[in-house]
Amino acid sequence: MNPMATSKEEILKTSRVLIQQNGWEAVNIRAVAAACGVSVGCIYNYFGSKTELVSAAVESIWSDIFRHPDDPAVFEDTLSCIRWMYRQMEYGSEQYPGFFTHHALGFVRQDTADGKQQMRQTWQHILDALTMVLTRDKKIRPDAFTEEFSRQKFAGILFSLMLSAVVQQDFDPTAVLEIIRRTIYEV
């Protein structure tokens, strides 16, 4: 055992590796401590419970999957953003097999309001980002959105299509891009 305390980021990095190699069942206080070469108490210095550790690992994985793109212009154009998001979902599916399904089902099954709140926050963050892109996109025709069909509602539709792509493991955005073109751009 390495009695030296490790960093929170190192613990999360190790947790991500354990998830990649052995699935979600591999993430518990003892397994992470052993993989980090530290005592169980060291992990408890950063995380008060397995639930806190798993929640932080989930957040860490989301950050890895949707880390900021090299080209910030991705967030100025809806089509570019959707292409980028589908690539990142495919990356996430490859790097963390079963993550999307486990994340959604795991937090829905939790009786804790905290787990459900974390899932809602994650999803709301994605919806807000999509709405922001729809607001910034200069190519969208002026009459594309109305009170009944707002940017927020269209972001929700796009997000639903993305969730469907994750469930089906179909990361080809061609159909979604065509829907966007026909719905909000000049045809």
C-alpha positions in Angstrom: 0.0 0.0 0.0 1.1 3.5 -0.8 0.2 5.5 2.3 0.6 8.7 0.3 -2.6 10.4 -0.5 -3.5 10.5 -4.2 -5.4 13.3 -5.8 -9.1 13.3 -6.5 -8.4 13.5 -10.2 -6.1 10.4 -9.9 -8.9 8.5 -8.1 -11.4 9.4 -10.9 -8.9 8.5 -13.6 -8.4 5.1 -12.0 -12.1 4.7 -11.6 -12.6 5.4 -15.4 -9.9 2.8 -16.2 -11.6 0.2 -13.9 -15.0 0.9 -15.6 -13.4 0.6 -19.1 -11.7 -2.7 -18.1 -14.2 -4.4 -15.9 -17.5 -2.5 -16.1 -19.4 -0.6 -13.4 -19.3 -3.4 -10.9 -15.5 -2.8 -10.6 -16.1 0.7 -9.0 -16.2 0.4 -5.2 -14.1 2.0 -2.5 -11.9 -1.1 -1.9 -11.3 -1.8 -5.6 -10.4 1.8 -6.4 -8.2 2.1 -3.3 -6.3 -1.1 -4.4 -6.0 0.1 -8.0 -4.6 3.5 -6.7 -2.3 1.8 -4.3 -3.7 3.7 -1.3 -5.7 2.9 1.8 -9.4 2.8 1.8 -9.3 5.7 4.2 -7.6 7.8 1.5 -10.5 7.3 -0.8 -12.9 8.3 2.0 -10.9 11.6 2.4 -12.3 12.5 -1.0 -15.6 10.6 -1.2 -17.9 9.9 1.7 -19.5 6.8 0.2 -19.5 4.5 -2.8 -22.5 6.5 -4.2 -20.4 9.7 -4.1 -17.5 8.0 -5.8 -19.7 6.5 -8.5 -21.5 9.9 -9.0 -18.1 11.6 -9.4 -17.0 8.9 -11.8 -20.1 9.4 -13.9 -19.5 13.2 -14.0 -15.9 12.5 -14.9 -16.9 10.2 -17.8 -19.4 12.8 -19.1 -16.6 15.3 -19.0 -14.3 13.0 -20.9 -16.9 12.1 -23.5 -18.0 15.7 -24.1 -14.7 17.5 -23.4 -14.5 20.8 -25.2 -13.9 20.4 -28.9 -10.6 21.6 -30.5 -12.6 23.9 -32.7 -15.0 26.2 -30.7 -16.8 27.0 -33.9 -18.6 23.7 -33.4 -20.9 25.6 -31.1 -21.8 28.3 -33.7 -23.4 25.9 -36.2 -26.1 23.4 -35.4 -25.1 20.9 -38.1 -21.4 20.9 -36.9 -22.5 20.6 -33.3 -24.7 17.6 -34.0 -21.9 15.9 -36.0 -19.5 16.5 -33.1 -22.0 15.2 -30.5 -22.6 12.0 -32.5 -18.8 11.5 -32.8 -18.5 12.0 -29.1 -21.3 9.6 -28.3 -19.7 7.0 -30.4 -16.4 7.7 -28.6 -18.2 7.3 -25.3 -19.8 4.1 -26.3 -16.4 2.7 -27.4 -14.5 3.9 -24.4 -17.1 3.1 -21.8 -19.2 0.2 -23.0 -22.7 0.4 -21.5 -22.1 3.8 -19.9 -25.1 5.6 -21.4 -27.5 2.8 -20.6 -26.1 2.2 -17.1 -26.1 5.8 -16.3 -29.7 6.3 -17.3 -31.0 3.1 -15.7 -28.8 3.3 -12.7 -30.0 6.8 -11.7 -33.7 6.1 -12.6 -33.6 3.0 -10.3 -32.0 4.9 -7.4 -34.5 5.9 -4.8 -32.4 8.9 -3.9 -33.5 12.3 -5.1 -29.7 13.1 -5.5 -29.2 10.5 -8.2 -32.2 11.6 -10.2 -31.2 15.2 -9.7 -27.8 14.5 -11.1 -29.2 12.8 -14.2 -31.6 15.7 -14.7 -28.7 18.2 -14.4 -26.6 16.3 -16.9 -29.5 16.2 -19.4 -30.4 19.8 -18.8 -26.8 20.8 -19.5 -27.0 19.1 -22.9 -30.4 20.7 -23.7 -29.1 24.1 -22.7 -26.0 23.7 -24.9 -28.2 22.6 -27.9 -30.5 25.6 -27.3 -27.5 27.9 -27.1 -26.2 26.6 -30.5 -29.7 27.1 -32.0 -29.6 30.6 -30.8 -26.1 31.3 -32.2 -26.5 29.7 -35.6 -26.7 32.5 -38.1 -27.8 30.1 -40.9 -31.2 29.4 -39.4 -34.0 31.1 -41.3 -35.7 33.9 -39.3 -39.1 32.3 -39.2 -37.9 28.8 -38.2 -39.0 29.2 -34.6 -42.3 30.4 -33.0 -43.8 30.4 -29.5 -45.3 27.0 -30.1 -42.1 25.6 -31.8 -39.3 27.2 -29.8 -35.6 26.6 -29.9 -35.9 24.8 -26.5 -38.6 22.5 -27.9 -36.4 21.7 -31.0 -33.4 21.1 -28.7 -35.6 18.6 -26.9 -36.5 16.8 -30.1 -32.8 16.7 -31.1 -31.9 15.4 -27.7 -34.6 12.6 -28.0 -33.1 11.6 -31.3 -29.6 11.5 -29.7 -30.9 9.3 -26.9 -32.5 7.0 -29.5 -29.1 6.8 -31.3 -27.4 5.8 -28.1 -29.9 3.1 -27.3 -29.7 1.7 -30.9 -25.9 2.2 -31.0 -26.4 4.0 -34.4 -24.0 7.0 -34.5 -24.6 8.0 -38.1 -26.2 11.5 -37.9 -27.3 11.7 -41.5 -31.0 11.4 -40.9 -30.9 13.9 -38.0 -28.9 16.4 -40.1 -31.5 16.1 -42.8 -34.3 16.8 -40.3 -32.4 19.9 -39.2 -31.8 21.1 -42.7 -35.5 20.7 -43.7 -36.9 22.1 -40.4 -34.8 25.3 -39.7 -32.7 26.1 -42.7 -33.7 27.5 -46.1 -34.6 24.6 -48.3 
